[in-house]
Amino acid sequence: MKNRREFSASDLNGSLQMALGKLGALDTQQKGIEEIKDYLRTYKYSEDKISHFLSSLNPNNEHMLSLNHKKEFIKLYGLIGEVLENECVPYLRKIFAALLKKLKEANPSLNETISQSYGSIIHNTLHTLPDLPSSCNQMTDILKPLFECLSSSNRHLQTGAGLCVTKIIQHSPLECLRYMLDKLSLKLVQLLSLSKAQVQIIEAIISLILSVEQDFAPYVERTVPELLNCINHEDFNCRKQMMDALYTLGAVVPSSVAPFARDIMNVLNRARTDKVKPVRDAAGEAINLYKKLIPDTPPKVQIEVKSPREDMKPKSIFKGPVNAKFFKAANNDSIVEAPEKPLGREYQAHIFVESPRSQSPMFKEQENPLPIEKFEFEESVGDIKEEVHSLEKSPHQLSNQVGDLKNEFYQFKDHVKMELHQINQRLGALEEMITTVSQLFDAKVKQITCNPNIANLLRN
């Protein structure tokens, strides 16, 4: 009987090792995971078997395993929480100690996998605990060593710890987050100026804001100044993440962030000229949001409308100021210039010296003449005074000339309107084309950066 039991234990251990070995190859990986799930379900209430399984995840030949094989071993810690759920609580200390050991190896290729295991275990265990104090105590014990890692001198260790804190916040029970909100927000804000993993810490802050929502309002005052200090950070990912955090605050707790809106707008306007496009785009989105929080803010540039032509100028699709002289014609002496003052009574002494009042029916009809509408031309078009004097003795001829000039002017005006309308249409089509190309480019960049290998290169 004893030999049979020893054989059974040995056979079970051999089956477990074979299942673990299948994780190293893609074609047998899924089968190995199913076998391990069956093992955990079968021995869910056996402390010896679960402890033996946890010990098997730290083999002596671990240095000989491939990177993917190591990642699959780390994922199994999360699988334990998924299968065992509340039965996993007695093993949490041992599990998190093993994950922390892996994290302290400071291997950037494993950081994402370790953080996912943290999130999976938190999601499947803390929610099953019967009371809030137990959940909060477990969460405190889990976060404490991670915050210590965030204060270390190793950049990769800080980055990995920041990712784990973010995953924990995203998967923790809402009651725990609210209960620990004061201490948790204070610790994250303090680390923001001390740690080298600002990108991950800001991501954790964003996750915290989105989780507790309005409950974060009292902590806006301590958070905003530290976020604004990241505007000059050398890593563009940090600057972009800061923009995302400001946008999140403005969207979730607008009334609490409104007193800081002007300072935030100053920082966002500086970021609009950032050399990195994702930062500029994030700043633009945040500016559109914060403009609504400052409705009485005057526009930065006010364009004075001086003529009908300038009033019809299309909105520029470029980021620079509109060039007011872009459509301005060159000086041409052959163009006739309209007089600065309308033809009115002050010209009577010069134009109608020899014309009696009784002989000028046109003059009788205009005893109270309306001033001719003033149109300002940007071109220098000469002087018509001599032409007017040459027509002093021919008021009817002058009237015909004025009528012809008015008709010609209105034709010119209609022609200009038509040309401006066509230009507006072309500029609108060009703007839509640029927007479409920009969206396609952003989508392609997002698709590329989602590749795990490229994402790891960007983090390094």
KOLPA-403738 format. One record per residue (C-alpha): residue number from 0; residue in one letter; x, y, z. Coordinates in Angstrom, 3 decimals. Layout:
<vexgus>
VEXGU  num  residu        xx        yy        zz
VEXGU  NUM       a         X         Y         Z
...
</vexgus>
This chain:
<vexgus>
VEXGU  num  residu        xx        yy        zz
VEXGU    0       m     0.000     0.000     0.000
VEXGU    1       k     2.825     2.350     0.842
VEXGU    2       n     4.577     1.650    -2.425
VEXGU    3       r     1.320     2.300    -4.278
VEXGU    4       r     0.887     5.674    -2.584
VEXGU    5       e     4.470     6.642    -3.363
VEXGU    6       f     3.940     5.624    -6.970
VEXGU    7       s     0.749     7.659    -7.166
VEXGU    8       a     2.451    10.763    -5.790
VEXGU    9       s     5.386    10.268    -8.115
VEXGU   10       d     3.100     9.740   -11.077
VEXGU   11       l     1.105    12.869   -10.185
VEXGU   12       n     4.269    14.921    -9.957
VEXGU   13       g     5.394    13.598   -13.318
VEXGU   14       s     2.085    14.557   -14.914
VEXGU   15       l     2.372    18.057   -13.465
VEXGU   16       q     5.906    18.489   -14.773
VEXGU   17       m     4.832    17.314   -18.214
VEXGU   18       a     1.983    19.843   -18.228
VEXGU   19       l     4.384    22.618   -17.209
VEXGU   20       g     6.812    21.537   -19.914
VEXGU   21       k     4.115    21.872   -22.587
VEXGU   22       l     3.916    25.615   -21.907
VEXGU   23       g     7.238    26.163   -23.660
VEXGU   24       a     5.945    25.329   -27.159
VEXGU   25       l     3.150    27.167   -28.941
VEXGU   26       d     1.588    24.013   -30.381
VEXGU   27       t     1.245    22.340   -26.945
VEXGU   28       q     0.764    25.453   -24.823
VEXGU   29       q    -3.053    25.434   -24.722
VEXGU   30       k    -3.155    21.724   -23.886
VEXGU   31       g    -0.726    22.274   -21.010
VEXGU   32       i    -2.899    25.098   -19.611
VEXGU   33       e    -6.005    22.877   -19.705
VEXGU   34       e    -4.183    20.100   -17.854
VEXGU   35       i    -3.025    22.560   -15.177
VEXGU   36       k    -6.577    23.887   -14.765
VEXGU   37       d    -7.792    20.318   -14.234
VEXGU   38       y    -5.089    19.802   -11.633
VEXGU   39       l    -6.082    22.962    -9.727
VEXGU   40       r    -9.792    22.121    -9.833
VEXGU   41       t    -9.142    18.582    -8.647
VEXGU   42       y    -6.934    19.568    -5.716
VEXGU   43       k    -8.580    22.899    -4.968
VEXGU   44       y    -9.017    22.023    -1.278
VEXGU   45       s    -5.708    20.194    -0.858
VEXGU   46       e    -3.186    22.488     0.758
VEXGU   47       d    -0.283    20.109     0.084
VEXGU   48       k    -1.024    19.802    -3.618
VEXGU   49       i    -1.453    23.563    -4.133
VEXGU   50       s     1.732    24.290    -2.189
VEXGU   51       h     3.553    21.716    -4.299
VEXGU   52       f     2.218    23.380    -7.443
VEXGU   53       l     3.466    26.801    -6.291
VEXGU   54       s     6.898    25.330    -5.593
VEXGU   55       s     6.960    23.850    -9.101
VEXGU   56       l     6.700    27.364   -10.573
VEXGU   57       n    10.242    28.110    -9.337
VEXGU   58       p    12.277    25.311   -10.931
VEXGU   59       n    16.011    25.010   -10.430
VEXGU   60       n    16.597    25.163   -14.169
VEXGU   61       e    14.644    28.395   -14.600
VEXGU   62       h    17.670    30.099   -16.153
VEXGU   63       m    17.448    27.582   -18.992
VEXGU   64       l    13.847    28.441   -19.857
VEXGU   65       s    13.003    30.652   -22.820
VEXGU   66       l    11.463    34.096   -22.290
VEXGU   67       n     8.005    32.938   -23.418
VEXGU   68       h     8.222    29.912   -21.140
VEXGU   69       k     9.017    32.180   -18.190
VEXGU   70       k     6.062    34.411   -19.042
VEXGU   71       e     3.714    31.417   -19.096
VEXGU   72       f     4.968    30.355   -15.675
VEXGU   73       i     4.228    33.849   -14.317
VEXGU   74       k     0.736    33.814   -15.855
VEXGU   75       l    -0.013    30.658   -13.872
VEXGU   76       y    -0.090    32.727   -10.662
VEXGU   77       g    -3.024    34.622   -12.106
VEXGU   78       l    -4.559    31.335   -13.223
VEXGU   79       i    -4.465    30.133    -9.607
VEXGU   80       g    -6.567    33.105    -8.536
VEXGU   81       e    -8.975    32.540   -11.420
VEXGU   82       v    -9.562    28.863   -10.581
VEXGU   83       l    -9.361    28.891    -6.774
VEXGU   84       e   -10.980    32.322    -6.152
VEXGU   85       n   -11.573    32.726    -2.390
VEXGU   86       e    -9.725    29.440    -1.713
VEXGU   87       c    -6.615    31.232    -2.954
VEXGU   88       v    -6.540    33.687    -0.004
VEXGU   89       p    -4.362    31.444     2.264
VEXGU   90       y    -1.704    31.344    -0.470
VEXGU   91       l    -1.676    35.086    -1.286
VEXGU   92       r     1.374    35.849     0.809
VEXGU   93       k     3.385    33.117    -0.898
VEXGU   94       i     2.113    34.078    -4.365
VEXGU   95       f     2.898    37.781    -4.046
VEXGU   96       a     6.303    37.014    -2.569
VEXGU   97       a     7.092    34.947    -5.670
VEXGU   98       l     5.839    37.708    -8.002
VEXGU   99       l     7.823    40.344    -6.110
VEXGU  100       k    10.932    38.210    -6.482
VEXGU  101       k    10.350    38.064   -10.237
VEXGU  102       l     9.771    41.808   -10.310
VEXGU  103       k    13.040    42.545    -8.521
VEXGU  104       e    14.940    40.749   -11.261
VEXGU  105       a    14.295    44.035   -13.121
VEXGU  106       n    13.684    42.320   -16.448
VEXGU  107       p    11.628    44.811   -18.501
VEXGU  108       s    10.363    41.992   -20.737
VEXGU  109       l     8.522    40.426   -17.781
VEXGU  110       n     7.046    43.562   -16.215
VEXGU  111       e     3.802    43.562   -18.194
VEXGU  112       t     3.173    39.858   -17.514
VEXGU  113       i     3.838    40.276   -13.784
VEXGU  114       s     1.431    43.225   -13.569
VEXGU  115       q    -1.283    41.215   -15.344
VEXGU  116       s    -0.902    38.429   -12.775
VEXGU  117       y    -1.237    40.973    -9.968
VEXGU  118       g    -4.459    42.277   -11.500
VEXGU  119       s    -5.913    38.812   -12.070
VEXGU  120       i    -5.260    37.701    -8.486
VEXGU  121       i    -6.689    40.921    -7.015
VEXGU  122       h    -9.785    40.699    -9.199
VEXGU  123       n   -10.548    37.096    -8.246
VEXGU  124       t    -9.732    37.199    -4.514
VEXGU  125       l   -10.338    40.570    -2.828
VEXGU  126       h   -13.882    40.731    -4.187
VEXGU  127       t   -14.672    37.431    -2.470
VEXGU  128       l   -13.585    38.457     1.038
VEXGU  129       p   -16.540    38.814     3.432
VEXGU  130       d   -15.702    42.179     5.028
VEXGU  131       l   -14.079    45.461     4.053
VEXGU  132       p   -11.284    45.495     6.713
VEXGU  133       s    -9.963    42.142     5.487
VEXGU  134       s    -9.863    43.342     1.883
VEXGU  135       c    -8.167    46.620     2.844
VEXGU  136       n    -5.566    44.863     4.981
VEXGU  137       q    -4.724    42.489     2.146
VEXGU  138       m    -4.472    45.383    -0.292
VEXGU  139       t    -2.213    47.346     2.072
VEXGU  140       d     0.134    44.368     2.447
VEXGU  141       i     0.266    43.980    -1.333
VEXGU  142       l     0.907    47.669    -2.120
VEXGU  143       k     3.528    48.370     0.553
VEXGU  144       p     6.462    46.483    -1.076
VEXGU  145       l     5.493    47.881    -4.497
VEXGU  146       f     5.698    51.455    -3.210
VEXGU  147       e     9.123    50.617    -1.797
VEXGU  148       c    10.174    49.417    -5.266
VEXGU  149       l     8.959    52.723    -6.727
VEXGU  150       s    11.451    54.499    -4.459
VEXGU  151       s    14.375    52.321    -5.529
VEXGU  152       s    17.216    53.434    -7.767
VEXGU  153       n    16.546    50.854   -10.494
VEXGU  154       r    14.531    52.372   -13.328
VEXGU  155       h    13.222    49.044   -14.671
VEXGU  156       l    12.138    47.987   -11.190
VEXGU  157       q    10.299    51.285   -10.740
VEXGU  158       t     8.573    50.861   -14.094
VEXGU  159       g     7.454    47.330   -13.264
VEXGU  160       a     6.196    48.350    -9.826
VEXGU  161       g     4.244    51.245   -11.355
VEXGU  162       l     2.548    48.883   -13.810
VEXGU  163       c     1.595    46.552   -10.946
VEXGU  164       v     0.136    49.399    -8.871
VEXGU  165       t    -1.969    50.465   -11.863
VEXGU  166       k    -3.327    46.946   -12.370
VEXGU  167       i    -4.114    46.621    -8.661
VEXGU  168       i    -6.083    49.894    -8.693
VEXGU  169       q    -7.970    48.863   -11.821
VEXGU  170       h    -9.057    45.521   -10.319
VEXGU  171       s    -9.528    46.388    -6.643
VEXGU  172       p   -12.976    46.594    -5.024
VEXGU  173       l   -14.361    50.126    -5.158
VEXGU  174       e   -14.990    50.118    -1.399
VEXGU  175       c   -11.286    49.482    -0.739
VEXGU  176       l   -10.228    52.321    -3.014
VEXGU  177       r   -12.608    54.762    -1.345
VEXGU  178       y   -11.465    53.671     2.110
VEXGU  179       m    -7.765    54.078     1.187
VEXGU  180       l    -8.205    57.055    -1.154
VEXGU  181       d    -6.548    59.689     1.024
VEXGU  182       k    -3.367    57.713     1.707
VEXGU  183       l    -3.248    56.212    -1.775
VEXGU  184       s    -3.567    59.545    -3.614
VEXGU  185       l    -1.038    61.205    -1.312
VEXGU  186       k     1.508    58.433    -1.887
VEXGU  187       l     1.116    58.552    -5.663
VEXGU  188       v     1.475    62.338    -5.774
VEXGU  189       q     4.607    62.181    -3.621
VEXGU  190       l     6.158    59.509    -5.826
VEXGU  191       l     5.406    61.563    -8.926
VEXGU  192       s     8.235    63.954    -8.075
VEXGU  193       l    10.587    61.338    -6.610
VEXGU  194       s    10.334    58.329    -8.900
VEXGU  195       k    11.629    57.840   -12.431
VEXGU  196       a     8.472    55.983   -13.456
VEXGU  197       q     6.280    59.064   -13.887
VEXGU  198       v     4.455    57.573   -16.880
VEXGU  199       q     3.263    54.570   -14.882
VEXGU  200       i     2.451    56.656   -11.789
VEXGU  201       i     0.329    59.090   -13.812
VEXGU  202       e    -1.426    56.111   -15.375
VEXGU  203       a    -2.157    54.839   -11.860
VEXGU  204       i    -3.555    58.269   -10.933
VEXGU  205       i    -5.796    58.231   -14.011
VEXGU  206       s    -7.037    54.753   -13.096
VEXGU  207       l    -7.749    55.928    -9.560
VEXGU  208       i    -9.725    58.958   -10.802
VEXGU  209       l   -11.783    56.846   -13.191
VEXGU  210       s   -12.503    54.312   -10.439
VEXGU  211       v   -13.651    56.640    -7.626
VEXGU  212       e   -14.873    59.482    -9.901
VEXGU  213       q   -16.473    62.270    -7.806
VEXGU  214       d   -14.808    61.002    -4.622
VEXGU  215       f   -11.500    62.267    -6.009
VEXGU  216       a   -12.664    65.919    -5.898
VEXGU  217       p   -11.049    66.770    -2.506
VEXGU  218       y    -7.642    65.623    -3.771
VEXGU  219       v    -7.525    67.710    -6.954
VEXGU  220       e    -5.700    70.545    -5.175
VEXGU  221       r    -2.752    68.349    -4.257
VEXGU  222       t    -2.649    66.574    -7.627
VEXGU  223       v    -2.818    69.341   -10.253
VEXGU  224       p     0.419    71.216    -9.326
VEXGU  225       e     2.465    68.014    -9.466
VEXGU  226       l     0.979    67.118   -12.824
VEXGU  227       l     1.782    70.546   -14.277
VEXGU  228       n     5.421    70.115   -13.269
VEXGU  229       c     5.688    67.300   -15.823
VEXGU  230       i     5.318    69.682   -18.772
VEXGU  231       n     9.092    69.904   -19.252
VEXGU  232       h     9.794    66.191   -18.779
VEXGU  233       e    12.262    64.804   -21.316
VEXGU  234       d    10.103    61.732   -22.027
VEXGU  235       f     7.280    62.637   -24.405
VEXGU  236       n     5.234    59.708   -23.031
VEXGU  237       c     5.224    61.465   -19.656
VEXGU  238       r     4.098    64.753   -21.215
VEXGU  239       k     1.313    63.014   -23.111
VEXGU  240       q     0.237    61.075   -20.035
VEXGU  241       m     0.093    64.347   -18.116
VEXGU  242       m    -2.264    65.772   -20.772
VEXGU  243       d    -4.457    62.687   -20.450
VEXGU  244       a    -4.570    63.089   -16.667
VEXGU  245       l    -5.600    66.742   -16.954
VEXGU  246       y    -8.277    65.794   -19.462
VEXGU  247       t    -9.554    63.080   -17.099
VEXGU  248       l    -9.761    65.556   -14.213
VEXGU  249       g   -11.640    68.064   -16.363
VEXGU  250       a   -14.095    65.421   -17.522
VEXGU  251       v   -14.697    63.681   -14.171
VEXGU  252       v   -14.487    66.508   -11.599
VEXGU  253       p   -14.874    69.749   -13.616
VEXGU  254       s   -16.105    71.874   -10.710
VEXGU  255       s   -13.102    70.972    -8.547
VEXGU  256       v   -10.547    71.585   -11.281
VEXGU  257       a   -12.139    74.855   -12.487
VEXGU  258       p   -10.083    77.083   -10.086
VEXGU  259       f    -6.924    75.760   -11.760
VEXGU  260       a    -8.298    76.054   -15.285
VEXGU  261       r    -6.324    79.178   -16.263
VEXGU  262       d    -3.006    77.735   -15.083
VEXGU  263       i    -3.800    74.503   -16.862
VEXGU  264       m    -4.667    76.381   -20.062
VEXGU  265       n    -1.300    78.161   -19.964
VEXGU  266       v     0.477    74.817   -19.798
VEXGU  267       l    -1.705    73.296   -22.496
VEXGU  268       n    -1.081    76.216   -24.843
VEXGU  269       r     2.655    75.677   -24.425
VEXGU  270       a     2.202    71.996   -25.228
VEXGU  271       r     0.461    72.849   -28.520
VEXGU  272       t     3.888    73.590   -29.989
VEXGU  273       d     5.486    70.388   -28.690
VEXGU  274       k     7.709    68.672   -31.234
VEXGU  275       v     5.899    65.333   -30.745
VEXGU  276       k     2.529    65.005   -32.480
VEXGU  277       p     0.785    62.762   -29.875
VEXGU  278       v     1.539    65.402   -27.241
VEXGU  279       r     0.122    68.172   -29.448
VEXGU  280       d    -3.001    66.129   -30.158
VEXGU  281       a    -3.553    65.370   -26.463
VEXGU  282       a    -3.064    69.043   -25.633
VEXGU  283       g    -5.602    70.064   -28.283
VEXGU  284       e    -8.250    67.723   -26.870
VEXGU  285       a    -7.637    68.994   -23.351
VEXGU  286       i    -7.819    72.635   -24.507
VEXGU  287       n   -11.226    72.047   -26.081
VEXGU  288       l   -12.427    70.673   -22.765
VEXGU  289       y   -10.976    73.424   -20.552
VEXGU  290       k   -12.300    76.202   -22.780
VEXGU  291       k   -15.746    75.219   -21.544
VEXGU  292       l   -14.565    75.667   -17.965
VEXGU  293       i   -13.455    79.261   -18.739
VEXGU  294       p   -16.379    80.668   -20.754
VEXGU  295       d   -15.375    84.278   -20.150
VEXGU  296       t   -11.882    83.837   -21.559
VEXGU  297       p   -11.405    86.256   -24.508
VEXGU  298       p    -9.977    84.853   -27.719
VEXGU  299       k    -6.231    84.973   -27.879
VEXGU  300       v    -6.229    86.816   -31.255
VEXGU  301       q    -8.996    89.171   -32.365
VEXGU  302       i    -9.126    89.897   -36.092
VEXGU  303       e   -10.635    93.291   -36.940
VEXGU  304       v   -12.888    93.238   -39.994
VEXGU  305       k   -12.026    96.226   -42.160
VEXGU  306       s   -13.663    95.426   -45.476
VEXGU  307       p   -16.094    92.982   -47.080
VEXGU  308       r   -13.163    91.139   -48.627
VEXGU  309       e   -11.496    90.541   -45.271
VEXGU  310       d   -14.838    89.549   -43.732
VEXGU  311       m   -15.105    86.711   -46.210
VEXGU  312       k   -11.642    85.312   -45.530
VEXGU  313       p   -11.761    81.558   -44.880
VEXGU  314       k   -10.499    80.077   -41.680
VEXGU  315       s    -6.915    78.961   -41.988
VEXGU  316       i    -6.311    75.222   -41.800
VEXGU  317       f    -2.719    75.791   -40.763
VEXGU  318       k    -1.443    76.205   -37.221
VEXGU  319       g     0.263    79.547   -37.942
VEXGU  320       p    -1.514    82.935   -38.203
VEXGU  321       v    -3.438    83.809   -41.340
VEXGU  322       n    -1.374    85.809   -43.837
VEXGU  323       a    -3.554    88.874   -44.441
VEXGU  324       k    -1.518    89.851   -47.538
VEXGU  325       f    -1.680    86.433   -49.213
VEXGU  326       f    -4.333    87.536   -51.719
VEXGU  327       k    -3.146    91.171   -51.923
VEXGU  328       a    -2.484    92.371   -55.470
VEXGU  329       a     0.732    94.107   -56.416
VEXGU  330       n     0.755    97.880   -56.960
VEXGU  331       n    -0.578    98.768   -60.390
VEXGU  332       d    -0.878   102.357   -61.637
VEXGU  333       s    -3.479   101.350   -64.233
VEXGU  334       i    -6.082   100.614   -61.553
VEXGU  335       v    -8.349   103.486   -60.590
VEXGU  336       e    -8.567   104.202   -56.882
VEXGU  337       a   -11.874   105.053   -55.229
VEXGU  338       p   -11.864   108.377   -53.352
VEXGU  339       e   -11.463   108.268   -49.585
VEXGU  340       k   -14.488   110.561   -49.133
VEXGU  341       p   -17.888   110.159   -50.836
VEXGU  342       l   -19.007   112.617   -53.444
VEXGU  343       g   -21.155   114.991   -51.445
VEXGU  344       r   -21.801   118.623   -50.809
VEXGU  345       e   -18.262   119.495   -49.910
VEXGU  346       y   -17.386   118.985   -53.606
VEXGU  347       q   -20.019   121.415   -54.927
VEXGU  348       a   -17.712   124.410   -55.116
VEXGU  349       h   -15.196   122.522   -57.226
VEXGU  350       i   -17.375   120.411   -59.464
VEXGU  351       f   -20.485   122.500   -60.152
VEXGU  352       v   -19.029   126.043   -60.282
VEXGU  353       e   -20.658   126.899   -63.641
VEXGU  354       s   -23.768   124.782   -63.215
VEXGU  355       p   -26.844   126.791   -62.038
VEXGU  356       r   -29.094   125.065   -59.589
VEXGU  357       s   -32.124   125.527   -61.908
VEXGU  358       q   -30.274   123.739   -64.760
VEXGU  359       s   -29.356   120.617   -62.755
VEXGU  360       p   -32.339   118.291   -62.150
VEXGU  361       m   -29.958   115.657   -60.805
VEXGU  362       f   -28.817   118.082   -58.161
VEXGU  363       k   -32.402   118.926   -57.178
VEXGU  364       e   -33.148   115.264   -56.575
VEXGU  365       q   -30.158   114.943   -54.251
VEXGU  366       e   -30.577   117.879   -51.885
VEXGU  367       n   -30.111   115.365   -49.088
VEXGU  368       p   -27.840   112.888   -50.836
VEXGU  369       l   -27.010   109.581   -49.220
VEXGU  370       p   -23.255   109.050   -48.935
VEXGU  371       i   -21.852   106.553   -51.364
VEXGU  372       e   -20.821   103.375   -49.552
VEXGU  373       k   -17.138   103.424   -48.806
VEXGU  374       f   -15.071   100.507   -50.044
VEXGU  375       e   -11.483   100.348   -48.992
VEXGU  376       f    -9.147    98.876   -51.558
VEXGU  377       e    -5.771    97.610   -50.514
VEXGU  378       e    -4.209    98.624   -53.825
VEXGU  379       s    -2.939   102.086   -54.729
VEXGU  380       v    -5.160   103.068   -57.697
VEXGU  381       g    -4.349   106.704   -58.481
VEXGU  382       d    -6.362   109.895   -58.352
VEXGU  383       i    -9.581   110.717   -60.278
VEXGU  384       k    -9.704   114.434   -59.455
VEXGU  385       e    -8.594   115.567   -62.948
VEXGU  386       e   -11.185   113.319   -64.583
VEXGU  387       v   -13.927   114.853   -62.421
VEXGU  388       h   -12.865   118.409   -63.392
VEXGU  389       s   -12.933   117.484   -67.051
VEXGU  390       l   -16.606   116.559   -66.658
VEXGU  391       e   -17.685   119.668   -64.726
VEXGU  392       k   -19.745   120.979   -67.664
VEXGU  393       s   -21.441   117.670   -68.427
VEXGU  394       p   -23.525   116.528   -65.420
VEXGU  395       h   -25.571   114.088   -67.488
VEXGU  396       q   -22.425   112.550   -68.908
VEXGU  397       l   -21.004   112.363   -65.355
VEXGU  398       s   -24.155   110.590   -64.206
VEXGU  399       n   -23.792   108.028   -66.997
VEXGU  400       q   -20.133   107.497   -66.139
VEXGU  401       v   -20.971   106.974   -62.461
VEXGU  402       g   -23.662   104.469   -63.411
VEXGU  403       d   -21.261   102.538   -65.606
VEXGU  404       l   -18.603   102.525   -62.863
VEXGU  405       k   -21.155   101.280   -60.328
VEXGU  406       n   -22.253    98.468   -62.623
VEXGU  407       e   -18.652    97.525   -63.297
VEXGU  408       f   -17.885    97.621   -59.572
VEXGU  409       y   -20.816    95.355   -58.667
VEXGU  410       q   -19.796    92.921   -61.380
VEXGU  411       f   -16.282    92.893   -59.963
VEXGU  412       k   -17.676    92.427   -56.453
VEXGU  413       d   -19.796    89.441   -57.550
VEXGU  414       h   -16.794    87.958   -59.330
VEXGU  415       v   -14.664    88.289   -56.201
VEXGU  416       k   -17.402    86.688   -54.094
VEXGU  417       m   -17.577    83.774   -56.479
VEXGU  418       e   -13.815    83.302   -56.406
VEXGU  419       l   -13.725    83.462   -52.612
VEXGU  420       h   -16.541    80.917   -52.416
VEXGU  421       q   -14.581    78.553   -54.668
VEXGU  422       i   -11.442    79.080   -52.565
VEXGU  423       n   -13.432    78.314   -49.408
VEXGU  424       q   -14.697    75.088   -50.958
VEXGU  425       r   -11.193    74.034   -51.977
VEXGU  426       l    -9.774    74.858   -48.551
VEXGU  427       g   -12.602    72.917   -46.898
VEXGU  428       a   -11.881    69.895   -49.059
VEXGU  429       l    -8.168    70.220   -48.277
VEXGU  430       e    -8.901    70.433   -44.547
VEXGU  431       e   -11.037    67.280   -44.694
VEXGU  432       m    -8.279    65.521   -46.594
VEXGU  433       i    -5.671    66.523   -43.992
VEXGU  434       t    -7.970    65.392   -41.158
VEXGU  435       t    -8.546    62.027   -42.820
VEXGU  436       v    -4.835    61.474   -43.433
VEXGU  437       s    -4.082    62.455   -39.830
VEXGU  438       q    -6.656    59.982   -38.493
VEXGU  439       l    -5.303    57.208   -40.688
VEXGU  440       f    -1.777    57.995   -39.540
VEXGU  441       d    -2.774    57.953   -35.854
VEXGU  442       a    -4.594    54.650   -36.330
VEXGU  443       k    -1.554    53.144   -38.022
VEXGU  444       v     0.777    54.385   -35.260
VEXGU  445       k    -1.560    52.958   -32.624
VEXGU  446       q    -1.638    49.636   -34.446
VEXGU  447       i     2.148    49.552   -34.634
VEXGU  448       t     2.696    50.521   -30.987
VEXGU  449       c     0.265    47.792   -29.857
VEXGU  450       n     2.777    45.215   -31.028
VEXGU  451       p     4.378    43.809   -27.841
VEXGU  452       n     7.912    43.899   -29.242
VEXGU  453       i     7.632    47.520   -30.354
VEXGU  454       a     5.973    48.478   -27.077
VEXGU  455       n     8.924    46.994   -25.181
VEXGU  456       l    11.380    48.908   -27.366
VEXGU  457       l     9.529    52.179   -26.713
VEXGU  458       r     9.579    51.596   -22.963
VEXGU  459       n    13.310    50.948   -23.049
</vexgus>
